[in-house]
Amino acid sequence: MSVTKNMGLFLVAVSMIMVSPAFASSDKPGKGITVKPARATWNTGYFQEALVNRALTELGYNVKKPKDLKNPIFYKALTLGDLDYWCNGWFPMHNSQLPKNFEDKARKIGYVAKAGGLQGYLVSKDAVEKYNITSLNDFKREEVKKAFDKNHDGKADLTACPPGWGCEKVIAHHLKVYDLEDDINPVKASYEAGMASALGAYKAGEPIFFYTWTPNWTVYKVKPGKDVMWINVPKILPTEAQAVAEDRMTQAGVKGAVTDPVKLGFVVSDIRIVANKKFLAENPSAKKFFELFNLSLADINAQNTRMNEGEKSAKHIQKHVTEWIAENQTQWNDWLAQARAAAK
């Protein structure tokens, strides 16, 4: 073999050594970087975290098992740099729980589900039409109270929130300010047990009246617009905590609402990723994915329903993630491609 040919082979080999890492780097921009996520204590947000975790892993990051934390503890840890992100920010609901130095150290980024955090009251559609129900005020009418009175105490029974939940206080506020304490009985048993009873009654042809939020499995079991309808509060009378976001207690474009807009009486929240600023600055690929990532409420509700029906282990959730990606492969590939391009 000639010296010239040897030299040519040597140059080709050198060029391959030089180019290969570049290819690897662009495909796995997070290689060698460990990420510290957290997730909220409510399991309706586990799916979102698992999807983002999978994406960062595909981008080459070493993603640690998420820490389950209450909101104020997470936000404090985030500003201290002990954690990098979570997918469970609800705003403006969580604004009052942010530490004073939040804006300096962290930021809200992207929209997992814009206006996805709905809360309110729903009534079976047949009953809405039969009794012309548009708001809580209609439960002052005797024929309406009688139709929803399960325990024969003269009040309409509302499947409400267990003691200690934030929504329990808001419901109690509503019953007081709208003068409904003698008309509506809030049933405060275990929420899952209460909703199981309500769904059983609905299947038996009885009218139902319940509080819920989204994302949640309830609105997958009984679909707004088809089975149930969101109803209004008589007028917006916020609690002290709600007053700062009074404009977000009325929402337009809500599917299955009796009016458009609908006065929900609860603050509508955007579900967002919240991340440490230093982490974002050092990881443009992760930042880009956070900006792009979003889910439909229908998809979240469907997954939450599977968890409610027993598929709630870590292995089950990973299976849900794999299936969702397969069903949305083009979108997923595009998000990852844009995230990889952001590192260049």
VOGUBA-943206 format. One record per residue: x negated, y, z negated of N, C-alpha, C, CB in turn. Coordinates in steps of 0.1 Angstrom, whole numbers, plus 5000, padded with zeros to 4 digits. Glycine has a CB too. Example, Ala and Ser with C-alpha at 12.3 -4.5 7.8 and 13.67 -1.06 7.14 Angstrom:
2
R/4868/4943/4922/4877/4955/4922/4868/4967/4922/4887/4955/4910
R/4872/4978/4929/4863/4989/4929/4871/5000/4921/4859/4994/4943
***
This chain:
344
R/4991/4988/5000/5000/5000/5000/4991/5012/5000/5010/5000/4988
R/4994/5022/5009/4986/5034/5010/4987/5043/4998/4989/5042/5022
R/4977/5052/4996/4977/5062/4985/4989/5071/4987/4964/5070/4985
R/4991/5075/5000/5002/5084/5003/5016/5078/4999/5002/5088/5018
R/5017/5065/5002/5030/5058/4999/5032/5057/4984/5031/5044/5005
R/5020/5054/4977/5021/5053/4962/5025/5066/4956/5007/5049/4957
R/5019/5077/4962/5022/5090/4957/5037/5094/4959/5013/5101/4963
R/5042/5089/4970/5056/5092/4973/5065/5085/4964/5060/5088/4987
R/5062/5072/4961/5070/5065/4951/5069/5071/4937/5066/5050/4950
R/5057/5076/4934/5055/5082/4921/5064/5095/4919/5041/5086/4919
R/5064/5103/4930/5072/5115/4930/5087/5112/4929/5069/5123/4942
R/5092/5101/4936/5106/5098/4935/5109/5093/4921/5109/5086/4945
R/5100/5085/4915/5103/5081/4901/5103/5092/4892/5092/5071/4897
R/5094/5102/4893/5094/5114/4885/5107/5122/4886/5082/5122/4888
R/5111/5123/4899/5123/5131/4901/5135/5125/4895/5125/5133/4916
R/5136/5111/4895/5147/5104/4889/5147/5106/4874/5147/5089/4893
R/5135/5105/4868/5134/5107/4854/5139/5121/4850/5119/5105/4849
R/5135/5131/4858/5139/5145/4855/5154/5147/4857/5131/5154/4864
R/5160/5141/4867/5174/5144/4871/5183/5136/4862/5177/5140/4885
R/5180/5123/4858/5189/5115/4850/5194/5121/4838/5183/5102/4847
R/5185/5127/4829/5190/5134/4817/5200/5145/4820/5178/5139/4809
R/5198/5152/4831/5207/5163/4834/5221/5157/4837/5202/5171/4847
R/5221/5146/4844/5234/5140/4847/5240/5136/4834/5233/5128/4856
R/5232/5129/4825/5237/5124/4812/5242/5136/4804/5226/5116/4805
R/5234/5147/4804/5238/5159/4796/5251/5165/4800/5227/5169/4797
R/5253/5166/4813/5266/5172/4818/5278/5163/4815/5265/5175/4833
R/5275/5149/4815/5286/5140/4813/5289/5139/4798/5283/5126/4818
R/5279/5140/4789/5280/5139/4775/5274/5151/4768/5273/5126/4770
R/5280/5163/4770/5274/5175/4764/5273/5175/4749/5282/5187/4769
R/5281/5166/4742/5280/5166/4728/5271/5156/4722/5294/5163/4722
R/5263/5149/4730/5254/5138/4726/5245/5143/4715/5246/5133/4738
R/5244/5136/4704/5235/5139/4693/5241/5149/4683/5223/5145/4698
R/5253/5153/4685/5260/5163/4676/5271/5156/4668/5266/5175/4684
R/5270/5157/4655/5281/5152/4646/5291/5162/4643/5274/5146/4633
R/5304/5158/4644/5315/5167/4642/5323/5162/4630/5325/5167/4655
R/5327/5172/4622/5334/5169/4609/5348/5175/4610/5327/5176/4597
R/5358/5167/4614/5372/5171/4615/5380/5169/4602/5379/5164/4626
R/5391/5175/4601/5401/5172/4590/5415/5170/4596/5401/5183/4579
R/5424/5165/4588/5438/5165/4593/5447/5168/4581/5441/5151/4600
R/5459/5171/4584/5469/5175/4573/5474/5162/4567/5480/5183/4579
R/5481/5164/4556/5486/5153/4548/5499/5148/4554/5488/5157/4534
R/5506/5154/4563/5518/5149/4569/5514/5141/4582/5528/5161/4573
R/5520/5129/4583/5516/5120/4594/5521/5124/4607/5520/5106/4590
R/5530/5133/4608/5535/5137/4622/5524/5145/4630/5547/5146/4620
R/5513/5148/4623/5502/5154/4630/5490/5145/4633/5497/5166/4622
R/5491/5133/4629/5480/5123/4631/5477/5121/4646/5483/5110/4624
R/5487/5120/4654/5485/5117/4668/5477/5128/4675/5499/5116/4675
R/5480/5141/4672/5472/5151/4678/5457/5151/4675/5478/5165/4674
R/5455/5148/4662/5441/5147/4657/5434/5135/4664/5440/5145/4642
R/5441/5124/4666/5435/5112/4672/5431/5115/4687/5444/5100/4671
R/5440/5122/4694/5437/5125/4708/5425/5135/4709/5450/5132/4714
R/5424/5145/4701/5413/5154/4702/5400/5146/4698/5415/5166/4692
R/5401/5138/4688/5390/5129/4684/5385/5121/4695/5394/5120/4672
R/5394/5115/4703/5390/5106/4714/5383/5115/4725/5403/5100/4720
R/5389/5127/4727/5383/5135/4738/5368/5139/4734/5391/5148/4740
R/5366/5144/4722/5353/5147/4718/5343/5136/4718/5353/5153/4704
R/5348/5124/4715/5340/5112/4716/5336/5109/4730/5348/5099/4710
R/5346/5111/4740/5343/5109/4754/5333/5119/4759/5355/5110/4762
R/5332/5131/4752/5323/5142/4756/5309/5139/4749/5328/5155/4752
R/5308/5128/4742/5295/5124/4736/5293/5128/4722/5284/5131/4744
R/5302/5135/4716/5301/5138/4701/5302/5126/4692/5311/5149/4698
R/5296/5126/4681/5298/5116/4671/5308/5122/4661/5284/5113/4663
R/5320/5118/4662/5331/5124/4654/5334/5116/4642/5344/5125/4663
R/5332/5122/4630/5334/5115/4618/5349/5112/4615/5328/5123/4606
R/5352/5103/4606/5366/5100/4602/5372/5113/4596/5367/5088/4592
R/5384/5117/4600/5389/5130/4595/5392/5129/4580/5401/5134/4602
R/5390/5140/4573/5394/5141/4559/5409/5146/4558/5385/5151/4551
R/5417/5139/4550/5431/5143/4548/5431/5154/4537/5440/5131/4544
R/5435/5166/4540/5435/5177/4531/5447/5185/4531/5423/5186/4534
R/5450/5191/4519/5461/5201/4519/5456/5214/4525/5466/5204/4504
R/5466/5222/4530/5462/5234/4539/5452/5243/4532/5475/5241/4542
R/5455/5248/4520/5445/5258/4515/5431/5253/4513/5450/5264/4502
R/5430/5240/4509/5417/5234/4507/5410/5233/4521/5418/5220/4501
R/5417/5229/4531/5411/5228/4544/5405/5242/4549/5420/5223/4555
R/5414/5252/4548/5410/5265/4553/5397/5270/4545/5421/5275/4552
R/5397/5268/4532/5385/5272/4525/5373/5264/4529/5388/5270/4509
R/5374/5251/4531/5363/5243/4535/5358/5247/4549/5366/5228/4535
R/5367/5251/4557/5364/5255/4571/5355/5267/4571/5376/5257/4579
R/5359/5277/4563/5352/5290/4562/5338/5288/4556/5359/5300/4554
R/5337/5278/4547/5324/5275/4541/5314/5267/4550/5326/5267/4528
R/5320/5262/4561/5312/5254/4571/5311/5240/4568/5298/5260/4572
R/5319/5235/4558/5319/5221/4554/5326/5212/4564/5325/5219/4540
R/5335/5218/4572/5343/5211/4582/5343/5220/4595/5358/5209/4577
R/5346/5213/4606/5345/5220/4619/5359/5224/4625/5338/5211/4629
R/5369/5216/4623/5382/5219/4629/5393/5210/4623/5381/5218/4644
R/5406/5214/4626/5417/5205/4625/5427/5209/4636/5423/5205/4611
R/5437/5201/4638/5447/5204/4648/5461/5207/4642/5449/5191/4657
R/5461/5210/4629/5474/5211/4622/5477/5225/4617/5474/5201/4611
R/5472/5235/4623/5475/5249/4619/5489/5252/4624/5465/5259/4625
R/5497/5257/4614/5511/5262/4617/5511/5277/4615/5522/5254/4609
R/5513/5285/4625/5513/5299/4624/5525/5306/4630/5500/5305/4630
R/5531/5316/4623/5525/5323/4611/5527/5316/4597/5531/5336/4611
R/5533/5304/4597/5536/5298/4584/5524/5297/4575/5541/5284/4586
R/5512/5294/4580/5500/5292/4572/5492/5305/4569/5491/5282/4579
R/5496/5316/4575/5488/5328/4573/5486/5332/4559/5495/5340/4580
R/5496/5330/4550/5494/5333/4536/5484/5324/4529/5508/5333/4529
R/5481/5313/4535/5472/5303/4529/5457/5305/4533/5477/5289/4532
R/5455/5314/4542/5441/5316/4547/5433/5324/4537/5441/5323/4561
R/5420/5320/4535/5411/5328/4526/5409/5342/4532/5398/5321/4523
R/5404/5351/4524/5402/5365/4528/5392/5366/4539/5398/5374/4516
R/5382/5358/4539/5371/5359/4549/5374/5350/4561/5358/5355/4543
R/5386/5346/4563/5389/5337/4574/5385/5342/4588/5404/5334/4574
R/5389/5355/4591/5386/5361/4604/5371/5361/4607/5392/5375/4605
R/5363/5362/4596/5348/5363/4598/5342/5349/4602/5341/5368/4586
R/5348/5338/4596/5342/5325/4597/5349/5315/4606/5341/5320/4584
R/5362/5318/4609/5370/5308/4617/5380/5315/4626/5378/5299/4607
R/5386/5307/4635/5396/5313/4644/5406/5302/4648/5389/5319/4656
R/5418/5307/4651/5428/5299/4657/5425/5298/4672/5443/5304/4654
R/5427/5286/4678/5423/5285/4692/5433/5276/4699/5409/5280/4694
R/5437/5280/4711/5446/5271/4719/5460/5270/4713/5440/5258/4721
R/5468/5262/4719/5482/5259/4714/5485/5244/4716/5492/5268/4721
R/5484/5236/4705/5488/5222/4706/5503/5222/4711/5486/5215/4693
R/5511/5230/4704/5525/5231/4708/5530/5245/4705/5534/5220/4701
R/5531/5254/4715/5535/5267/4713/5550/5267/4709/5533/5276/4726
R/5553/5274/4698/5567/5274/4693/5572/5260/4690/5576/5282/4702
R/5562/5251/4687/5566/5237/4685/5571/5234/4671/5554/5228/4688
R/5568/5243/4662/5572/5241/4648/5586/5247/4645/5562/5246/4639
R/5596/5240/4650/5610/5245/4647/5615/5239/4634/5619/5241/4659
R/5624/5246/4628/5631/5240/4616/5645/5246/4617/5624/5244/4603
R/5655/5238/4612/5668/5243/4612/5678/5232/4609/5671/5249/4625
R/5691/5236/4612/5702/5227/4609/5708/5221/4622/5713/5234/4601
R/5711/5209/4622/5718/5202/4633/5731/5195/4629/5708/5192/4640
R/5740/5195/4639/5753/5189/4637/5756/5180/4649/5764/5200/4635
R/5762/5169/4647/5766/5160/4658/5774/5168/4669/5773/5148/4654
R/5770/5166/4681/5776/5174/4692/5791/5173/4693/5770/5170/4706
R/5796/5160/4691/5811/5158/4691/5818/5167/4681/5814/5144/4689
R/5812/5168/4669/5818/5176/4658/5817/5191/4662/5812/5173/4645
R/5806/5195/4668/5804/5209/4672/5816/5213/4681/5791/5211/4679
R/5818/5204/4691/5829/5207/4701/5843/5206/4695/5828/5198/4712
R/5845/5196/4686/5858/5194/4680/5862/5205/4671/5859/5181/4673
R/5853/5210/4663/5856/5220/4653/5851/5234/4656/5850/5216/4639
R/5845/5235/4668/5840/5248/4672/5830/5254/4662/5851/5258/4675
R/5820/5246/4659/5810/5249/4649/5798/5257/4656/5805/5237/4641
R/5795/5269/4651/5784/5276/4657/5774/5281/4646/5789/5289/4664
R/5778/5281/4633/5769/5285/4623/5773/5279/4610/5769/5300/4621
R/5765/5281/4600/5767/5275/4586/5780/5281/4581/5756/5279/4577
R/5784/5293/4585/5797/5299/4580/5809/5290/4583/5799/5312/4586
R/5808/5282/4593/5820/5274/4597/5822/5263/4587/5817/5267/4610
R/5812/5260/4578/5814/5250/4568/5822/5256/4556/5801/5245/4563
R/5827/5268/4557/5836/5273/4547/5851/5269/4550/5835/5289/4546
R/5853/5265/4563/5866/5261/4567/5870/5247/4562/5867/5261/4583
R/5882/5246/4557/5886/5234/4550/5885/5221/4559/5900/5235/4545
R/5889/5223/4571/5889/5211/4580/5875/5206/4583/5896/5214/4593
R/5865/5216/4583/5851/5212/4586/5845/5206/4573/5843/5225/4590
R/5848/5212/4562/5843/5206/4549/5848/5191/4548/5847/5214/4537
R/5860/5189/4551/5866/5176/4549/5860/5166/4558/5881/5177/4552
R/5857/5170/4570/5851/5161/4580/5837/5156/4576/5850/5168/4594
R/5830/5164/4569/5816/5161/4565/5814/5158/4550/5807/5173/4568
R/5826/5156/4543/5825/5153/4529/5825/5137/4527/5838/5158/4522
R/5813/5132/4524/5810/5118/4523/5814/5113/4509/5796/5115/4526
R/5812/5121/4499/5814/5116/4485/5827/5122/4479/5803/5120/4476
R/5835/5129/4487/5849/5133/4483/5848/5143/4471/5858/5122/4480
R/5838/5152/4472/5837/5162/4461/5842/5176/4466/5823/5164/4456
R/5848/5176/4478/5853/5189/4484/5843/5197/4491/5859/5197/4473
R/5831/5192/4492/5820/5199/4499/5815/5191/4511/5809/5203/4490
R/5810/5198/4521/5803/5191/4532/5790/5186/4528/5802/5201/4545
R/5786/5174/4531/5773/5169/4527/5763/5172/4538/5774/5154/4525
R/5752/5178/4533/5740/5181/4542/5729/5172/4538/5737/5196/4541
R/5723/5165/4548/5711/5157/4545/5700/5168/4545/5708/5146/4556
R/5694/5170/4533/5685/5182/4531/5671/5177/4527/5690/5191/4519
R/5664/5184/4519/5650/5181/4515/5649/5177/4501/5641/5193/4518
R/5639/5168/4498/5637/5163/4485/5631/5175/4476/5627/5152/4484
R/5633/5174/4463/5628/5184/4454/5613/5186/4456/5631/5181/4439
R/5608/5198/4456/5594/5201/4457/5590/5205/4471/5586/5189/4453
R/5598/5202/4481/5594/5205/4495/5597/5220/4497/5602/5197/4505
R/5589/5227/4506/5592/5241/4508/5606/5243/4514/5581/5246/4518
R/5610/5234/4522/5624/5236/4529/5635/5235/4518/5626/5226/4540
R/5633/5228/4507/5643/5227/4497/5646/5241/4492/5638/5218/4485
R/5636/5250/4490/5638/5263/4485/5645/5272/4495/5624/5269/4481
R/5642/5270/4507/5648/5279/4518/5663/5275/4519/5641/5277/4531
R/5666/5262/4519/5680/5257/4519/5688/5263/4507/5681/5242/4520
R/5682/5262/4495/5689/5268/4484/5691/5283/4485/5680/5265/4471
R/5681/5290/4491/5683/5304/4494/5694/5306/4503/5670/5310/4500
R/5695/5298/4514/5706/5300/4524/5720/5298/4517/5704/5290/4535
R/5721/5288/4509/5734/5285/4503/5738/5296/4494/5734/5272/4495
R/5728/5303/4488/5732/5314/4479/5735/5326/4486/5720/5316/4469
R/5726/5331/4496/5729/5344/4502/5740/5343/4512/5716/5348/4510
R/5744/5332/4517/5756/5331/4526/5768/5326/4518/5753/5321/4537
R/5767/5326/4505/5779/5322/4497/5785/5309/4501/5789/5333/4497
R/5776/5298/4501/5780/5285/4506/5778/5274/4495/5772/5281/4518
R/5775/5279/4483/5772/5269/4472/5784/5260/4469/5767/5276/4460
R/5796/5266/4471/5809/5258/4468/5814/5251/4480/5819/5268/4463
R/5806/5252/4492/5811/5246/4504/5802/5235/4509/5812/5257/4515
R/5789/5236/4506/5779/5226/4511/5772/5220/4500/5769/5233/4521
R/5770/5206/4500/5763/5199/4490/5750/5194/4497/5771/5187/4485
R/5738/5199/4493/5726/5195/4498/5721/5182/4492/5715/5205/4496
R/5721/5171/4500/5717/5158/4495/5702/5157/4495/5723/5146/4503
R/5696/5156/4483/5681/5157/4481/5674/5144/4479/5678/5166/4470
R/5679/5133/4483/5673/5120/4482/5660/5120/4491/5682/5108/4486
R/5653/5109/4491/5642/5107/4500/5646/5111/4514/5636/5092/4499
R/5638/5119/4521/5643/5124/4534/5645/5112/4544/5632/5133/4540
R/5635/5103/4544/5637/5091/4553/5649/5083/4550/5624/5082/4553
R/5652/5081/4537/5664/5073/4533/5677/5081/4537/5664/5071/4518
R/5676/5094/4534/5688/5103/4538/5691/5103/4553/5685/5117/4533
R/5680/5104/4561/5682/5104/4575/5686/5090/4580/5669/5108/4582
R/5681/5080/4574/5685/5066/4578/5700/5064/4576/5678/5055/4570
R/5705/5070/4564/5720/5069/4561/5727/5078/4571/5722/5074/4547
R/5722/5090/4575/5729/5098/4584/5730/5092/4598/5722/5112/4585
R/5719/5086/4602/5719/5079/4616/5728/5067/4616/5705/5075/4619
R/5729/5060/4605/5739/5049/4604/5753/5054/4605/5737/5042/4591
R/5756/5065/4599/5769/5071/4600/5772/5076/4614/5770/5083/4590
R/5762/5081/4621/5764/5086/4634/5767/5074/4644/5751/5093/4639
R/5760/5063/4642/5762/5051/4650/5776/5046/4648/5752/5041/4647
R/5781/5048/4636/5795/5043/4632/5805/5053/4637/5796/5041/4617
R/5801/5064/4644/5811/5073/4649/5815/5085/4640/5823/5066/4652
R/5807/5086/4629/5810/5097/4619/5802/5109/4623/5807/5092/4605
R/5807/5121/4619/5799/5134/4622/5788/5135/4612/5808/5146/4621
R/5777/5141/4616/5765/5142/4607/5760/5157/4607/5754/5133/4611
R/5754/5161/4596/5750/5174/4594/5736/5173/4586/5760/5183/4586
R/5725/5178/4592/5712/5176/4586/5702/5187/4589/5707/5162/4590
R/5693/5188/4580/5681/5197/4583/5670/5188/4589/5676/5204/4569
R/5662/5194/4598/5650/5188/4603/5640/5198/4608/5653/5177/4614
R/5629/5193/4612/5618/5201/4618/5613/5194/4630/5607/5205/4607
R/5605/5201/4638/5598/5195/4649/5583/5198/4648/5604/5199/4662
R/5574/5189/4652/5577/5176/4657/5582/5166/4646/5564/5170/4664
R/5591/5157/4650/5597/5148/4640/5604/5137/4648/5606/5155/4631
R/5604/5125/4642/5611/5114/4648/5626/5115/4649/5608/5101/4641
R/5632/5124/4640/5646/5125/4640/5652/5130/4653/5651/5135/4629
R/5646/5139/4659/5651/5145/4672/5648/5136/4684/5646/5159/4674
R/5641/5125/4681/5640/5115/4692/5651/5105/4691/5626/5108/4691
R/5655/5102/4678/5666/5093/4676/5679/5098/4680/5666/5089/4661
R/5681/5111/4676/5693/5118/4681/5689/5131/4688/5703/5121/4669
R/5691/5132/4701/5685/5142/4709/5693/5155/4709/5683/5137/4723
R/5687/5166/4707/5694/5179/4708/5699/5181/4722/5685/5191/4703
R/5712/5185/4723/5718/5187/4736/5726/5175/4741/5708/5191/4746
R/5722/5164/4736/5729/5151/4740/5737/5146/4728/5719/5141/4745
R/5731/5144/4717/5737/5138/4705/5740/5148/4694/5728/5128/4699
R/5732/5158/4693/5733/5168/4682/5730/5182/4688/5724/5165/4670
R/5734/5192/4680/5732/5206/4684/5725/5214/4672/5745/5213/4689
R/5716/5223/4675/5711/5232/4666/5721/5243/4663/5697/5239/4670
R/5724/5247/4651/5734/5257/4648/5727/5269/4642/5745/5252/4639
R/5734/5280/4641/5729/5293/4636/5731/5294/4621/5736/5305/4643
R/5723/5302/4615/5727/5308/4602/5735/5320/4605/5714/5311/4593
R/5744/5325/4596/5752/5336/4599/5745/5349/4603/5761/5339/4587
R/5734/5352/4596/5726/5363/4600/5712/5361/4593/5732/5377/4595
R/5702/5368/4598/5689/5366/4593/5687/5373/4580/5678/5370/4603
R/5686/5365/4569/5683/5371/4556/5671/5363/4550/5696/5370/4546
R/5659/5368/4553/5647/5360/4549/5644/5360/4534/5635/5366/4557
R/5637/5350/4530/5631/5349/4517/5620/5359/4517/5627/5335/4513
R/5614/5362/4505/5603/5371/4504/5591/5366/4513/5598/5373/4490
R/5589/5353/4512/5578/5347/4520/5580/5348/4535/5575/5333/4515
R/5593/5347/4539/5596/5347/4553/5596/5361/4559/5609/5340/4556
R/5597/5371/4551/5600/5385/4556/5589/5390/4565/5601/5394/4544
R/5576/5385/4564/5566/5390/4572/5567/5385/4587/5552/5386/4567
R/5575/5374/4588/5577/5368/4602/5592/5368/4605/5570/5354/4603
R/5599/5378/4601/5614/5378/4603/5617/5377/4618/5620/5390/4597
R/5609/5382/4627/5612/5382/4641/5611/5368/4647/5602/5391/4648
R/5604/5359/4640/5603/5345/4645/5613/5336/4638/5589/5340/4642
R/5624/5341/4633/5634/5333/4627/5646/5331/4637/5639/5339/4614
R/5645/5338/4648/5654/5337/4659/5646/5333/4671/5662/5351/4661
R/5651/5323/4678/5643/5317/4689/5652/5315/4702/5637/5304/4685
R/5646/5320/4713/5653/5318/4726/5648/5305/4732/5651/5330/4735
R/5656/5299/4741/5651/5288/4749/5651/5275/4742/5638/5290/4755
R/5658/5274/4730/5657/5261/4723/5667/5251/4729/5661/5264/4708
R/5662/5240/4733/5671/5230/4740/5681/5224/4730/5662/5219/4746
R/5693/5224/4733/5703/5218/4725/5709/5228/4714/5698/5206/4718
R/5707/5241/4715/5712/5250/4706/5726/5255/4710/5702/5263/4705
R/5734/5258/4700/5748/5262/4703/5748/5276/4710/5756/5262/4691
R/5738/5284/4708/5737/5297/4714/5722/5299/4718/5741/5309/4704
R/5720/5309/4727/5707/5312/4732/5706/5328/4732/5704/5307/4746
R/5698/5333/4723/5689/5327/4713/5697/5321/4701/5679/5337/4708
R/5690/5314/4693/5697/5308/4681/5690/5313/4668/5696/5292/4681
R/5698/5317/4658/5693/5321/4646/5690/5309/4637/5703/5332/4639
R/5678/5305/4636/5675/5292/4629/5674/5294/4614/5661/5287/4634
R/5670/5306/4610/5669/5308/4595/5656/5304/4589/5680/5302/4588
R/5648/5298/4598/5634/5293/4594/5624/5299/4604/5633/5277/4593
R/5612/5302/4599/5602/5308/4608/5598/5297/4618/5590/5313/4600
R/5598/5301/4631/5593/5292/4642/5578/5294/4642/5600/5296/4655
R/5570/5283/4642/5556/5283/4642/5550/5277/4654/5551/5275/4630
R/5538/5283/4658/5530/5277/4668/5520/5267/4661/5522/5288/4676
R/5519/5255/4667/5510/5245/4662/5496/5247/4669/5515/5231/4663
R/5486/5250/4662/5473/5254/4668/5461/5247/4662/5471/5269/4667
R/5451/5245/4670/5438/5241/4664/5431/5253/4657/5428/5235/4676
R/5425/5250/4646/5418/5260/4638/5403/5255/4637/5424/5263/4624
R/5393/5263/4640/5380/5258/4641/5370/5269/4635/5376/5255/4655
R/5359/5264/4630/5348/5272/4625/5341/5279/4637/5337/5263/4618
R/5339/5292/4636/5334/5300/4646/5320/5296/4651/5333/5315/4642
R/5311/5293/4641/5298/5288/4644/5298/5275/4652/5290/5286/4631
R/5307/5266/4649/5308/5254/4656/5313/5257/4671/5319/5244/4650
R/5322/5266/4672/5327/5269/4686/5316/5275/4694/5339/5279/4685
R/5308/5284/4688/5297/5291/4695/5286/5281/4700/5291/5302/4687
R/5284/5271/4692/5273/5261/4695/5278/5250/4704/5268/5256/4682
R/5291/5249/4705/5297/5238/4713/5308/5242/4723/5304/5227/4703
R/5303/5248/4734/5313/5254/4744/5322/5243/4750/5305/5260/4755
R/5317/5230/4751/5326/5220/4756/5338/5217/4747/5318/5207/4759
R/5335/5216/4734/5345/5214/4725/5355/5226/4725/5340/5212/4710
R/5349/5238/4725/5357/5250/4725/5367/5250/4737/5349/5262/4726
R/5362/5247/4749/5370/5246/4761/5381/5236/4760/5362/5243/4773
R/5378/5224/4754/5389/5214/4753/5399/5219/4743/5383/5201/4748
R/5395/5225/4732/5405/5231/4723/5414/5241/4729/5398/5237/4711
R/5409/5249/4738/5417/5259/4745/5427/5253/4754/5408/5268/4753
R/5423/5241/4760/5432/5235/4771/5442/5225/4765/5423/5228/4780
R/5439/5219/4754/5447/5208/4749/5461/5212/4745/5440/5201/4738
R/5471/5205/4750/5485/5208/4745/5493/5195/4748/5491/5220/4753
R/5504/5194/4740/5513/5183/4741/5527/5187/4741/5511/5173/4729
R/5536/5180/4748/5550/5183/4748/5556/5178/4735/5557/5177/4760
R/5566/5185/4730/5573/5180/4718/5579/5166/4720/5584/5190/4713
R/5583/5163/4732/5589/5150/4735/5579/5139/4733/5594/5150/4750
R/5567/5141/4737/5556/5131/4735/5553/5129/4720/5544/5135/4743
R/5552/5141/4713/5549/5140/4699/5560/5133/4691/5546/5154/4693
R/5573/5137/4695/5584/5130/4688/5585/5115/4691/5597/5137/4693
R/5582/5112/4703/5582/5097/4707/5572/5090/4699/5580/5096/4722
R/5560/5095/4698/5550/5088/4690/5553/5088/4675/5536/5095/4692
R/5558/5099/4670/5563/5099/4656/5574/5089/4653/5568/5113/4652
R/5582/5086/4663/5593/5076/4661/5587/5062/4660/5603/5077/4673
R/5577/5060/4668/5570/5047/4668/5563/5045/4654/5559/5045/4679
R/5558/5055/4648/5552/5054/4635/5563/5052/4625/5544/5067/4631
R/5574/5059/4626/5585/5057/4617/5591/5043/4617/5596/5067/4620
R/5590/5036/4629/5595/5023/4630/5585/5012/4626/5599/5021/4644
R/5573/5017/4621/5563/5007/4616/5549/5007/4622/5569/4994/4617
R/5548/5014/4634/5535/5014/4640/5527/5026/4635/5536/5015/4656
R/5522/5025/4623/5516/5036/4616/5501/5034/4611/5524/5041/4605
R/5496/5022/4614/5482/5020/4610/5472/5028/4620/5479/5005/4611
R/5460/5029/4616/5450/5035/4624/5449/5028/4638/5436/5036/4617
R/5450/5015/4637/5449/5007/4650/5461/5010/4659/5448/4992/4647
R/5473/5012/4653/5484/5015/4661/5483/5029/4667/5497/5015/4652
R/5478/5039/4659/5477/5052/4665/5467/5053/4676/5472/5062/4653
R/5456/5045/4675/5446/5045/4686/5452/5038/4698/5434/5036/4682
R/5461/5029/4697/5468/5023/4708/5477/5033/4714/5477/5011/4703
R/5484/5041/4706/5493/5052/4712/5484/5062/4720/5500/5059/4700
R/5473/5065/4715/5464/5074/4722/5459/5069/4735/5451/5077/4713
R/5455/5056/4735/5451/5050/4748/5463/5050/4758/5447/5035/4745
R/5475/5047/4753/5486/5046/4762/5490/5060/4768/5498/5040/4755
R/5489/5070/4759/5492/5084/4763/5482/5089/4774/5492/5094/4751
R/5469/5086/4772/5459/5090/4781/5462/5083/4795/5445/5086/4776
R/5465/5070/4794/5468/5063/4807/5479/5069/4815/5470/5048/4804
R/5489/5073/4807/5501/5079/4813/5499/5094/4818/5513/5079/4804
R/5488/5100/4813/5485/5114/4817/5471/5115/4821/5488/5123/4804
R/5466/5105/4829/5452/5104/4832/5447/5116/4840/5449/5091/4840
R/5454/5120/4850/5450/5132/4858/5448/5144/4849/5460/5135/4869
R/5457/5147/4841/5456/5159/4832/5444/5157/4822/5469/5161/4824
R/5443/5145/4817/5432/5142/4807/5418/5144/4814/5433/5128/4802
R/5417/5139/4826/5404/5140/4834/5401/5154/4837/5405/5132/4847
R/5411/5162/4840/5409/5176/4843/5404/5184/4831/5422/5183/4848
R/5411/5181/4819/5406/5188/4807/5392/5185/4804/5415/5183/4795
R/5388/5172/4805/5374/5168/4802/5364/5174/4812/5373/5152/4802
R/5368/5174/4825/5360/5180/4835/5357/5195/4832/5366/5179/4849
R/5368/5202/4828/5366/5217/4825/5357/5218/4812/5380/5223/4823
R/5359/5209/4803/5351/5209/4791/5336/5207/4794/5356/5199/4780
R/5333/5197/4803/5319/5194/4806/5313/5206/4814/5319/5182/4815
R/5321/5213/4823/5316/5224/4831/5313/5236/4822/5327/5228/4841
R/5320/5237/4810/5317/5248/4801/5304/5248/4795/5328/5249/4790
R/5297/5236/4795/5284/5234/4789/5273/5238/4798/5282/5220/4784
R/5276/5240/4811/5265/5242/4821/5261/5257/4821/5270/5238/4835
***
